[in-house]
Amino acid sequence: MSQHYSASCGVELDYTLLCHGVWRQRYETFSLDPCDPLSTLEGKQEYLKVFSFITMMSRKQSNLTTKRRLVHISGKPHEVKTYYDEHGNILHKEVVPLMIEFYLWDVMQVIVGAAILAIPVGFTEEAWEISKRLPWPNILIFLGISVLFISVFVYYNYYRLHISTHRWEFLKRVFFTYLLAFMVVALLLTLIDRAPWLANTTLAIKRTILVAFPASMSAAVADTLK
């Protein structure tokens, strides 16, 4: 596992790439001055040596082999990454939480994110008038672009390496992100009396889809803020 050396004044060094042998033995005993870690010449020299070594190792990452394994910790998915050198020796292990499941706090983030752009756009008269003039093919294109943006954004932020095993979670996140954004916009337009669901259902749906275009994008972005 990676080793962390920190001082009370807030300096922390993460030796994630330090492997075995003399370097491991040397830095297991390395300590910093608790008040001023770089106050002495020796401290500065050790500091520079550590980061020179880390830089050297990072340049050799092309020779490393990485294996990934999915585990559940306290009921939540995590990915265990194991790094091997060219001889098959384990250099480092790390546990990374995976944001691949849709939880209640994700719902709240999506709702708040959708409201960020739904409020300013939904109150503009231009959006109301454009929705009257646009034909259904144009409205459906806006709908398709919204779903496409959410899908691409969610895929590259959450499921790029896990789509084969979490396809339904991916579809669920995309579906609920747009659905929640749509509902936020529908509620907003209803409250300001610009979504006549009974008198003119077609116009209400068109307005909601049009305003949900930016709202769904802000909802998807807000969902990444953890």
C-alpha positions as CSV (number, residue, x, y, z in Angstrom):
1,M,0.0,0.0,0.0
2,S,1.1,3.6,-0.5
3,Q,2.8,5.3,2.4
4,H,2.1,8.8,3.6
5,Y,4.5,10.9,5.7
6,S,3.0,14.1,7.0
7,A,3.9,16.8,9.4
8,S,1.8,18.9,11.7
9,C,2.4,21.9,9.5
10,G,0.5,20.3,6.7
11,V,3.2,18.9,4.4
12,E,2.4,15.4,3.2
13,L,4.4,13.1,0.9
14,D,2.8,10.2,-0.9
15,Y,5.3,7.5,-1.9
16,T,3.0,5.5,-4.1
17,L,5.7,4.3,-6.4
18,L,8.5,3.5,-4.0
19,C,9.2,-0.2,-4.4
20,H,11.3,-2.7,-2.4
21,G,15.0,-2.8,-1.6
22,V,17.1,0.0,-0.2
23,W,14.6,2.8,-1.2
24,R,11.8,1.2,0.8
25,Q,14.1,0.7,3.8
26,R,15.5,4.2,3.6
27,Y,12.1,6.0,3.4
28,E,10.3,3.9,6.0
29,T,12.6,5.6,8.5
30,F,12.5,9.0,6.9
31,S,10.8,11.7,8.9
32,L,10.3,15.5,8.7
33,D,10.8,18.2,11.3
34,P,7.3,18.7,12.8
35,C,7.6,22.5,12.7
36,D,9.5,23.2,9.5
37,P,10.2,20.2,7.3
38,L,12.4,22.1,4.9
39,S,14.3,24.2,7.5
40,T,17.5,22.2,7.3
41,L,19.8,21.5,4.3
42,E,19.4,17.7,5.0
43,G,15.7,18.0,4.9
44,K,15.7,19.8,1.6
45,Q,18.1,17.2,0.1
46,E,15.9,14.3,1.2
47,Y,12.8,16.1,-0.1
48,L,14.4,16.5,-3.5
49,K,15.7,12.9,-3.6
50,V,12.2,11.6,-2.9
51,F,10.5,13.5,-5.7
52,S,13.3,12.9,-8.1
53,F,12.8,9.1,-7.5
54,I,9.0,9.5,-8.0
55,T,9.5,11.4,-11.2
56,M,11.9,8.7,-12.5
57,M,9.4,6.0,-11.6
58,S,6.5,7.8,-13.3
59,R,8.4,7.9,-16.5
60,K,8.7,4.2,-16.4
61,Q,5.0,3.6,-16.0
62,S,4.8,2.3,-19.5
63,N,6.6,-0.9,-18.3
64,L,4.2,-1.4,-15.5
65,T,1.3,-3.9,-15.6
66,T,-2.0,-2.9,-13.9
67,K,-4.7,-5.4,-12.8
68,R,-8.1,-4.2,-11.6
69,R,-10.5,-6.0,-9.3
70,L,-13.9,-5.0,-8.1
71,V,-14.7,-5.4,-4.4
72,H,-17.5,-4.1,-2.1
73,I,-16.6,-2.3,1.1
74,S,-19.5,-1.4,3.4
75,G,-21.8,-2.3,0.6
76,K,-20.3,0.2,-1.8
77,P,-18.2,-0.7,-4.9
78,H,-14.5,-0.1,-4.9
79,E,-11.8,-0.9,-7.4
80,V,-8.5,-2.4,-6.3
81,K,-5.6,-1.5,-8.6
82,T,-2.5,-3.6,-8.4
83,Y,0.7,-2.5,-10.2
84,Y,3.3,-5.0,-11.2
85,D,6.8,-4.4,-12.6
86,E,8.2,-6.2,-15.6
87,H,9.2,-9.2,-13.4
88,G,5.7,-9.6,-11.9
89,N,6.6,-8.1,-8.5
90,I,3.9,-6.1,-6.8
91,L,4.9,-2.4,-6.6
92,H,1.8,-0.8,-5.3
93,K,-1.9,-1.4,-4.5
94,E,-4.6,1.2,-4.1
95,V,-8.3,1.2,-3.4
96,V,-10.4,3.6,-5.4
97,P,-14.2,4.2,-4.7
98,L,-16.3,3.7,-7.9
99,M,-19.2,6.1,-8.6
100,I,-21.1,3.6,-10.7
101,E,-24.3,3.2,-8.7
102,F,-27.1,5.8,-8.5
103,Y,-27.7,6.7,-4.8
104,L,-30.1,9.1,-3.1
105,W,-27.5,11.8,-2.9
106,D,-27.0,11.5,-6.6
107,V,-30.7,12.2,-7.1
108,M,-30.4,15.4,-5.0
109,Q,-27.3,16.5,-6.9
110,V,-29.1,16.0,-10.2
111,I,-32.1,18.0,-9.0
112,V,-30.0,20.9,-7.8
113,G,-27.9,20.8,-11.0
114,A,-30.9,20.8,-13.2
115,A,-32.3,23.9,-11.3
116,I,-29.1,25.8,-11.9
117,L,-29.9,26.3,-15.6
118,A,-33.7,25.6,-15.5
119,I,-34.4,28.7,-13.5
120,P,-32.7,31.3,-15.7
121,V,-33.7,29.7,-19.0
122,G,-37.2,28.8,-17.9
123,F,-38.0,32.5,-17.0
124,T,-37.0,33.9,-20.4
125,E,-39.8,34.8,-22.8
126,E,-37.6,33.8,-25.7
127,A,-37.7,30.2,-24.6
128,W,-41.5,30.3,-24.4
129,E,-41.9,31.8,-27.9
130,I,-39.3,29.5,-29.6
131,S,-41.1,26.5,-28.2
132,K,-44.3,27.7,-30.0
133,R,-42.6,28.1,-33.4
134,L,-40.4,25.1,-33.5
135,P,-41.8,22.0,-35.2
136,W,-41.7,18.6,-33.5
137,P,-38.7,17.3,-35.5
138,N,-36.6,20.2,-34.1
139,I,-37.9,19.5,-30.6
140,L,-37.0,15.8,-30.9
141,I,-33.5,16.8,-32.0
142,F,-33.1,18.8,-28.8
143,L,-34.3,15.8,-26.9
144,G,-31.8,13.5,-28.7
145,I,-28.9,15.9,-28.1
146,S,-29.7,16.1,-24.4
147,V,-29.7,12.3,-24.0
148,L,-26.6,12.0,-26.1
149,F,-24.7,14.6,-24.1
150,I,-25.7,12.9,-20.8
151,S,-24.7,9.5,-22.2
152,V,-21.3,10.6,-23.4
153,F,-20.6,12.6,-20.3
154,V,-21.6,9.8,-17.9
155,Y,-19.8,7.2,-19.9
156,Y,-16.4,8.9,-19.8
157,N,-16.7,10.0,-16.2
158,Y,-18.1,6.8,-14.6
159,Y,-18.3,3.7,-16.9
160,R,-15.5,3.9,-19.5
161,L,-13.7,1.0,-17.9
162,H,-16.7,-0.8,-16.5
163,I,-19.4,-0.6,-19.1
164,S,-19.4,-4.3,-19.9
165,T,-20.2,-5.2,-16.3
166,H,-22.4,-2.2,-15.3
167,R,-24.4,-1.6,-18.5
168,W,-27.7,-1.4,-16.6
169,E,-26.3,1.1,-14.0
170,F,-25.1,3.2,-16.9
171,L,-28.6,3.2,-18.6
172,K,-30.2,3.9,-15.2
173,R,-28.0,6.9,-14.5
174,V,-28.7,8.4,-18.0
175,F,-32.4,7.8,-17.8
176,F,-32.9,9.2,-14.3
177,T,-30.6,12.2,-15.0
178,Y,-32.8,13.3,-17.9
179,L,-36.0,12.3,-16.2
180,L,-35.2,14.3,-13.1
181,A,-34.1,17.3,-15.1
182,F,-37.4,17.1,-17.1
183,M,-39.4,17.0,-13.9
184,V,-37.6,20.0,-12.5
185,V,-38.3,22.0,-15.6
186,A,-41.9,20.8,-15.8
187,L,-42.5,21.9,-12.1
188,L,-40.9,25.2,-12.7
189,L,-42.9,26.0,-15.8
190,T,-46.1,24.9,-14.1
191,L,-45.4,27.2,-11.2
192,I,-45.0,30.2,-13.4
193,D,-48.0,29.2,-15.4
194,R,-46.1,28.6,-18.7
195,A,-46.9,24.9,-19.1
196,P,-50.6,24.5,-19.9
197,W,-50.8,20.8,-19.4
198,L,-54.6,20.7,-19.7
199,A,-55.3,23.5,-22.2
200,N,-52.4,22.8,-24.6
201,T,-50.5,19.6,-23.7
202,T,-48.4,19.7,-26.8
203,L,-47.0,23.2,-26.1
204,A,-46.3,22.3,-22.5
205,I,-44.3,19.2,-23.5
206,K,-42.4,21.2,-26.2
207,R,-41.5,24.0,-23.7
208,T,-40.4,21.5,-21.1
209,I,-38.1,19.6,-23.6
210,L,-36.6,22.8,-24.8
211,V,-35.8,24.2,-21.4
212,A,-34.6,20.7,-20.2
213,F,-31.9,20.8,-22.9
214,P,-29.6,23.0,-20.9
215,A,-31.0,21.8,-17.5
216,S,-30.1,18.2,-18.2
217,M,-26.5,19.2,-19.1
218,S,-26.1,21.1,-15.8
219,A,-27.6,18.2,-14.0
220,A,-25.1,15.7,-15.5
221,V,-22.2,18.0,-14.6
222,A,-23.4,18.6,-11.0
223,D,-23.6,14.8,-10.5
224,T,-19.8,14.6,-10.8
225,L,-19.3,17.0,-7.8
226,K,-18.6,14.6,-4.9
